[in-house]
Amino acid sequence: MAKPRVQFICQSCGATHTRWAGKCDACGEWNTLVEEGTAGGIGAGPNSLKSSRKGRAVALTSLAGDIEDAPRIASGIGELDRATGGGFVRGSALLVGGDPGIGKSTLLTQAAAALANQGHRIVYVSGEEAVAQIRLRAQRLGVAQSAVELAAETNVEDILATIADGKRPDLLILDSIQTLWTDLADSAPGTVTQVRAAAQAMIRYAKSTGCAVVLVGHVTKEGQIAGPRVVEHMVDAVLYFEGEGGHHYRILRTVKNRFGPTDEIGVFEMGDRGLREVANPSELFLGERSVKAPGAAVFAGMEGTRPVLVEIQALVAPSPLGTPRRAVVGWDSARLSMVLAVLEAHCGVRFSQHDVYLNVAGGYRISEPAADLAVAAALVSSLTGLALPADCVYFGEISLSGAVRAVAHAQQRLKEAEKLGFGRAVLPASAEELPAARTGGLFQPEALADLVACIAGSRTTGAGD
């Protein structure tokens, strides 16, 4: 009898190695290689399973044809439906990730109760909690009377056999994918092979029956969903549930969606009775703003199709160290270094003897380069000690030459600012065509030096100069 072949699989990225090593060559992580056999099942060699079945011909069609919208199940929770693109798509698989204790189970419990109250059959399967623990959470959230069917099980075959009885579920929630295991894989639960095999089985069930499946995934210390990245490619949508422990709000961020837009967010506020929707997140992020303090600029950003106003705070202080500090919270540190270099090279503003601290208020995270102009304004304001106008917003990208480049969705940004009482704005000169009614309170510098001169000269930005 031939000796079964053994391979070592990285538990971080899923790369396969023929021998053990302390460091994975693919992702660079240490001590993540685990020995797994390949005698059969997922990960086996090509000759391990021999089949005499011949392939069948599949009908080919053209690109032209009738298009039908994806059938959706709207939960009634506006922010959740916004992030998913209008609700859960029947027959789709959705992966939800987030830090421990951030509120993933709370959100899904509220969504399950809302859908059950609409008459849908909802099955909630937990591999981490007992049924009694789920009931306690439901009582705290005030949804204990909802007709949600519960189970505490980790075996994939048992789960599929259980939900096969009776009416097909409209939504199946599995919390979490790392706890599931299947008989098809000869490895321990939680390994890459088991996670991949369990995800394949549940996605196959979703596609064949039309049931929407939600998989909950753990998050690593780097903020990514644990397990092989292939799982994120297998599912139809990936949502990240974000938030800081010291803040009471949570953000549901869409990073992948085959049936809707990406980069959408849903904002929630965590309370004693669960998560509450925040219809206007700009008011939340600007709620405790100090209008007379220097070093604070309001950035008009975009999250998918939603404009969001958030305060960017900067502190520039003389440094007693030979190498000044550069600390950033909520923004890209490399982007801050670039803005500082442009200010020094093209505007004559020196930061080489100063510590620079940058913070996005409320624990919010900004990823778009349109925040360059707001960051530069906050830095110059803190260095000069001059407060920026309280009713002015800033957005625009800064190039390495010092020019202010245009960004998309200028009208939506200005409309959101006007709705919240901001009558003036600093934006790129080459922005898209704006209505005549909104051009009176706009300051459109062609170069960053123009904005620096305006702030340093204590002129009123946005006065049309």
C-alpha positions in Angstrom: 0.0 0.0 0.0 1.4 3.4 -1.0 2.2 5.7 1.8 -0.3 8.6 1.9 1.3 11.9 0.8 1.6 14.6 3.4 1.6 18.4 2.7 1.8 21.5 4.8 -0.8 24.2 4.4 -0.4 27.8 5.6 -3.3 28.7 7.9 -3.0 32.3 6.9 -3.0 32.3 3.1 -3.7 28.7 2.2 -0.4 28.1 0.3 0.7 24.5 0.1 4.3 23.4 0.9 5.9 20.0 0.5 7.8 20.2 3.8 7.5 22.1 7.0 9.2 25.5 7.4 9.0 28.1 10.1 8.0 30.9 7.6 5.5 30.7 4.8 7.1 31.7 1.5 3.8 33.0 0.1 2.7 35.4 2.8 5.7 35.7 5.1 3.8 34.6 8.3 5.7 32.6 10.9 4.6 29.3 12.4 1.4 29.0 10.3 2.2 25.7 8.4 0.1 22.8 9.6 0.5 19.2 8.4 -2.5 17.8 6.5 -2.9 14.5 4.7 -4.1 14.3 1.1 -5.3 10.7 0.9 -8.7 12.0 -0.1 -11.2 14.8 0.1 -10.4 18.4 -0.4 -6.7 18.9 -1.2 -6.1 15.4 -2.5 -4.0 14.7 -5.5 -5.5 14.3 -9.0 -5.2 10.5 -9.0 -6.8 10.0 -5.5 -10.3 10.0 -6.8 -10.9 8.2 -10.1 -14.2 8.5 -11.8 -15.6 7.0 -15.0 -18.2 9.8 -15.4 -17.9 11.7 -18.6 -18.6 15.3 -18.8 -21.9 16.6 -20.3 -22.2 19.3 -22.9 -23.4 22.7 -21.6 -25.6 25.0 -23.7 -23.8 28.1 -24.8 -25.6 31.4 -25.3 -24.8 35.0 -26.3 -24.2 38.2 -24.4 -27.4 39.7 -25.7 -30.7 38.7 -24.0 -33.2 39.5 -21.4 -31.8 40.8 -18.0 -33.7 40.2 -14.8 -33.0 42.0 -11.5 -31.7 39.7 -8.8 -34.5 38.7 -6.5 -33.9 40.2 -3.1 -35.2 39.9 0.5 -35.3 43.3 2.1 -34.7 43.1 5.9 -36.3 46.5 6.6 -33.1 47.7 8.4 -32.2 50.5 6.1 -28.5 50.7 6.8 -28.1 46.9 6.3 -30.1 47.0 3.1 -28.0 49.9 1.8 -24.7 48.0 2.5 -26.0 44.8 0.7 -27.3 46.8 -2.2 -31.0 46.5 -1.4 -31.3 43.3 0.6 -30.2 39.7 0.6 -30.1 38.1 -2.8 -31.8 34.7 -3.1 -29.2 32.0 -3.8 -26.3 34.1 -2.8 -23.6 33.7 -0.2 -22.5 36.6 1.9 -19.5 36.8 4.2 -19.5 39.1 7.3 -16.3 39.8 9.1 -15.4 41.8 12.2 -13.4 42.0 15.4 -14.6 39.9 18.4 -17.4 41.6 20.3 -18.0 44.3 17.6 -21.6 43.3 17.2 -21.8 40.8 14.2 -24.1 38.4 16.0 -26.2 41.2 17.3 -26.7 42.7 13.9 -27.5 39.3 12.3 -29.9 38.4 15.2 -31.8 41.7 14.6 -31.9 41.1 10.8 -33.1 37.5 11.3 -35.9 38.7 13.6 -36.9 41.5 11.2 -37.1 39.0 8.3 -38.9 36.4 10.4 -41.6 39.0 11.3 -42.2 39.5 7.6 -43.1 35.8 7.2 -39.8 34.4 5.9 -38.3 31.2 7.3 -35.0 32.1 8.9 -32.6 29.5 10.3 -29.8 30.6 12.7 -27.0 28.0 13.3 -24.3 28.8 15.8 -21.1 26.9 16.2 -19.8 29.1 19.0 -22.8 29.6 21.3 -25.4 27.4 22.8 -29.1 28.0 22.1 -29.6 29.4 25.6 -27.0 32.1 24.9 -28.7 33.1 21.7 -32.0 33.3 23.5 -30.5 35.6 26.1 -29.3 37.9 23.4 -32.7 37.9 21.7 -34.4 38.8 25.0 -31.9 41.7 25.5 -32.7 42.9 22.0 -36.4 42.5 22.5 -36.9 40.1 19.6 -37.4 36.9 21.6 -40.9 36.4 20.1 -39.7 36.3 16.5 -40.1 33.0 14.7 -36.4 32.4 14.1 -35.3 28.7 14.2 -32.2 28.1 16.2 -29.6 25.3 16.3 -26.2 24.8 17.8 -24.2 22.5 15.4 -20.9 22.5 13.6 -21.1 19.5 11.2 -22.0 20.6 7.7 -23.7 17.3 6.8 -25.9 17.5 9.9 -26.8 21.1 9.2 -27.8 20.3 5.6 -29.9 17.3 6.7 -31.6 19.5 9.3 -32.7 22.3 7.0 -33.8 19.8 4.3 -36.9 19.0 6.4 -39.9 21.2 5.7 -40.0 24.4 3.8 -36.7 25.7 2.3 -35.2 28.5 4.4 -35.2 32.0 2.9 -32.1 32.9 4.9 -29.5 30.7 6.6 -27.0 32.3 9.1 -23.9 30.3 10.1 -21.9 31.7 13.0 -19.1 31.1 12.2 -17.4 29.5 9.2 -14.3 28.7 11.2 -16.2 26.4 13.5 -17.7 24.3 10.8 -16.3 20.9 9.7 -17.2 18.4 7.1 -16.6 14.7 6.6 -15.1 15.3 3.2 -11.9 16.8 4.7 -9.5 14.8 6.9 -8.2 17.7 9.0 -9.0 19.4 12.2 -11.9 22.0 12.4 -10.6 25.6 11.8 -7.9 24.6 9.3 -7.7 26.0 5.8 -8.9 22.7 4.3 -12.0 22.5 6.6 -12.9 26.1 6.1 -12.6 25.9 2.4 -14.6 22.6 2.2 -17.3 23.8 4.5 -17.7 27.1 2.6 -17.9 25.1 -0.7 -20.6 22.9 0.7 -22.8 25.8 1.9 -22.3 27.9 -1.2 -23.3 24.8 -3.3 -26.4 24.5 -1.2 -27.3 28.2 -1.7 -26.9 28.1 -5.5 -28.9 24.9 -5.8 -31.8 25.8 -3.6 -32.1 29.6 -3.8 -31.6 30.1 -0.1 -29.5 33.1 0.9 -26.6 32.0 3.1 -24.7 34.4 5.5 -21.3 33.2 6.8 -19.7 34.9 9.8 -15.9 35.1 9.7 -13.3 35.9 12.3 -10.8 38.7 11.7 -7.1 38.5 12.2 -5.0 41.1 14.0 -4.3 42.8 10.6 -8.1 43.3 10.2 -8.6 40.7 7.5 -11.0 37.8 7.6 -9.1 34.8 8.9 -8.7 31.7 6.8 -7.9 31.3 3.1 -8.5 34.3 0.9 -10.1 31.9 -1.5 -13.3 32.0 0.6 -13.7 35.7 -0.1 -13.5 34.9 -3.8 -16.0 32.2 -3.6 -18.8 34.2 -1.9 -20.9 36.8 -3.7 -20.5 39.7 -1.2 -18.1 40.5 1.6 -19.0 42.9 4.4 -16.7 44.2 7.2 -18.3 45.3 10.5 -15.9 48.0 11.9 -15.8 50.1 15.0 -13.6 51.2 17.9 -14.1 49.9 21.4 -14.2 53.4 22.8 -16.9 54.7 20.4 -20.5 53.8 20.4 -21.1 53.6 16.6 -20.4 50.8 14.2 -19.8 50.9 10.4 -20.9 48.1 8.0 -18.6 48.4 5.0 -19.0 46.7 1.7 -15.8 45.6 0.0 -17.2 43.2 -2.5 -20.7 42.8 -4.0 -21.6 41.0 -7.2 -25.2 42.2 -7.1 -24.7 45.9 -6.0 -22.2 48.7 -5.5 -19.0 48.4 -3.5 -17.6 50.8 -1.0 -21.1 51.4 0.5 -21.4 51.8 4.3 -24.1 51.4 6.8 -23.8 53.3 10.1 -25.2 51.9 13.4 -25.1 53.1 17.0 -24.6 50.4 19.7 -26.9 50.8 22.6 -28.3 48.7 25.5 -31.0 47.3 23.2 -28.8 46.5 20.3 -27.9 48.4 17.1 -29.8 51.5 16.1 -29.6 52.9 12.5 -27.9 56.3 12.0 -29.7 57.9 9.0 -27.3 60.9 8.9 -23.8 59.9 9.9 -22.4 63.3 9.2 -24.2 64.7 12.3 -22.8 61.9 14.3 -19.2 62.6 13.3 -19.6 66.3 13.8 -21.5 66.2 17.0 -18.8 67.2 19.4 -16.9 69.6 17.2 -15.1 72.7 18.5 -15.5 75.5 16.0 -12.9 77.9 17.4 -10.0 75.5 17.9 -7.1 75.7 15.3 -6.1 72.5 13.5 -9.6 71.3 12.7 -11.0 71.0 9.2 -14.2 69.5 8.0 -13.7 67.0 5.1 -16.6 66.3 2.7 -16.0 62.6 1.8 -17.8 59.9 -0.1 -18.5 56.4 0.9 -19.9 54.6 -2.1 -22.9 56.7 -3.1 -23.2 58.4 0.3 -21.5 61.7 1.2 -20.1 61.9 4.7 -18.8 64.9 6.5 -16.1 64.2 9.1 -13.7 66.4 11.1 -9.9 66.0 10.6 -7.9 67.1 13.6 -4.2 68.0 13.4 -1.7 69.0 16.1 1.7 70.5 15.2 4.0 71.0 18.2 7.7 71.8 18.6 9.6 68.5 18.9 12.4 68.0 21.5 13.6 65.0 19.6 16.1 64.8 16.8 13.6 62.9 14.7 10.1 64.4 15.1 7.1 62.1 15.7 4.5 61.4 13.0 1.4 59.8 14.4 -1.8 59.1 12.4 -5.1 57.6 13.4 -7.8 57.0 10.8 -5.7 57.9 7.7 -2.8 56.6 5.7 0.6 57.5 7.3 2.3 57.4 3.9 -0.2 59.9 2.6 0.5 62.2 5.5 4.2 62.1 4.7 3.5 63.1 1.1 1.3 66.1 2.1 4.0 67.2 4.5 6.7 67.0 1.8 4.6 69.0 -0.6 3.9 71.7 2.0 7.7 72.0 2.7 8.8 71.8 -1.0 6.2 74.0 -2.7 4.7 76.1 0.1 7.7 76.9 2.3 6.0 75.5 5.4 8.5 73.8 7.6 7.6 70.7 9.8 11.1 69.3 10.2 11.3 70.6 13.8 7.8 69.7 14.8 5.9 66.7 15.9 2.8 66.1 13.8 -0.3 64.3 15.1 -3.3 63.6 12.8 -6.6 62.2 13.9 -10.0 61.6 12.2 -12.7 62.4 14.7 -14.9 59.7 16.1 -12.6 56.8 15.1 -13.7 57.0 11.4 -11.3 55.8 8.8 -10.7 57.6 5.5 -9.3 55.9 2.4 -9.9 58.3 -0.5 -7.2 60.8 -1.6 -9.8 63.6 -1.7 -8.9 64.2 2.0 -5.5 65.7 1.1 -6.8 69.3 1.0 -8.5 69.0 4.3 -5.4 67.5 5.9 -3.2 70.2 4.5 -5.6 72.9 5.8 -5.7 71.4 9.3 -1.9 71.1 9.4 -1.3 74.8 8.4 -4.0 75.9 10.8 -2.4 74.1 13.7 1.1 75.4 12.8 0.0 79.0 12.5 -2.5 78.9 15.4 -5.3 80.3 13.2 -8.7 78.6 13.3 -10.4 77.8 10.0 -13.9 79.1 9.2 -16.5 77.1 11.0 -18.9 76.9 8.1 -16.3 75.7 5.5 -15.6 72.2 4.1 -12.6 71.0 2.2 -12.0 68.3 -0.4 -9.5 67.8 -3.1 -6.4 65.7 -4.1 -2.9 67.2 -3.9 -0.3 66.2 -6.5 3.4 66.0 -5.9 3.8 69.2 -7.9 1.6 71.1 -5.5 -1.4 71.3 -7.8 -4.9 70.7 -6.5 -6.5 68.0 -8.5 -10.2 67.4 -9.1 -12.2 64.6 -7.4 -15.5 63.0 -8.3 -18.9 63.7 -6.9 -18.3 67.4 -6.1 -22.1 68.2 -6.3 -23.0 65.5 -3.8 -20.4 66.6 -1.4 -21.5 70.3 -1.6 -25.2 69.3 -1.3 -24.5 67.3 1.9 -22.5 70.3 3.3 -25.2 72.7 2.5 -27.8 70.5 4.2 -25.8 70.6 7.4 -25.3 74.4 7.4 -21.9 74.7 5.7 -22.2 77.7 3.3 -18.6 77.7 2.0 -16.2 75.2 0.6 -12.6 74.9 -0.7 -12.4 72.5 -3.6 -10.3 72.1 -6.8 -10.6 74.6 -9.5 -11.1 72.0 -12.2 -14.0 70.4 -10.5 -17.1 69.3 -12.4 -19.7 71.8 -13.6 -21.4 73.3 -10.6 -24.8 75.1 -10.5 -24.5 78.9 -10.4 -26.4 79.1 -7.1 -23.5 77.3 -5.4 -20.5 79.1 -6.9 -20.8 82.2 -4.6 -19.2 80.7 -1.5 -16.5 78.6 -3.2 -12.8 79.0 -3.1 -11.1 77.0 -5.8 -7.3 77.2 -5.5 -5.2 76.0 -8.5 -2.2 75.2 -6.2 -1.8 74.3 -2.6 0.3 77.5 -2.1 -2.8 79.6 -2.7 -4.7 77.9 0.1 -1.6 78.2 2.4 -1.4 81.9 1.6 -5.1 82.3 2.3 -4.9 80.7 5.7 -1.6 82.4 6.8 -3.0 85.8 5.7 -6.1 85.3 7.8 -8.2 85.8 4.8 -11.7 84.3 4.7 -11.5 81.1 2.6 -14.5 80.6 0.4 -15.2 84.3 0.0 -14.7 84.0 -3.8 -11.2 85.4 -3.9 
